């Protein structure tokens, strides 16, 4: 019988050399995953989303881009394209570590390299570890798919508003995102 590969912990991952060129590395389920840096179009969409969410969330917590988090603290270290973390959780993060569990809102901008299966797996991981709302932003289709903790997914298009239950008040118009 073949031996299972050893899983890498976050602590071991952090000891890897930091100069790895134009690639980004994350730790997924104890395995190092290599990613490419996003292109300008992707980054601009991340920035637009963060700019639209910040005023709605400012009194409740922090909205950030490429926010690192440890969904499964021992074997996982990832970054959300855009995320919201409540003030209480934000203030409790150890300055020498990262957020344990997923942010309350995780927004992933679909890249050409992403498969829907990967995005659904990420949504499941986040929603099982503290996330209350997970969005998949598809620039090509100009839609946002919002997934709730119960697994219910709703797709929103240009004429719609995406509800913001975490922030109260008005939703976010999809047409404002894809300007």
Secondary structure as GFF3:
##gff-version 3
##sequence-region A 1 179
A	DSSP	alpha_helix	10	14	.	.	.	ID=ss1
A	DSSP	beta_strand	23	28	.	.	.	ID=ss2
A	DSSP	beta_strand	31	36	.	.	.	ID=ss3
A	DSSP	alpha_helix	40	57	.	.	.	ID=ss4
A	DSSP	beta_strand	61	70	.	.	.	ID=ss5
A	DSSP	beta_strand	78	86	.	.	.	ID=ss6
A	DSSP	alpha_helix	87	91	.	.	.	ID=ss7
A	DSSP	beta_strand	99	100	.	.	.	ID=ss8
A	DSSP	beta_strand	105	109	.	.	.	ID=ss9
A	DSSP	alpha_helix	116	127	.	.	.	ID=ss10
A	DSSP	beta_strand	133	138	.	.	.	ID=ss11
A	DSSP	beta_strand	143	148	.	.	.	ID=ss12
A	DSSP	beta_strand	153	156	.	.	.	ID=ss13
A	DSSP	beta_strand	161	162	.	.	.	ID=ss14
A	DSSP	beta_strand	172	173	.	.	.	ID=ss15
A	DSSP	alpha_helix	174	177	.	.	.	ID=ss16
###
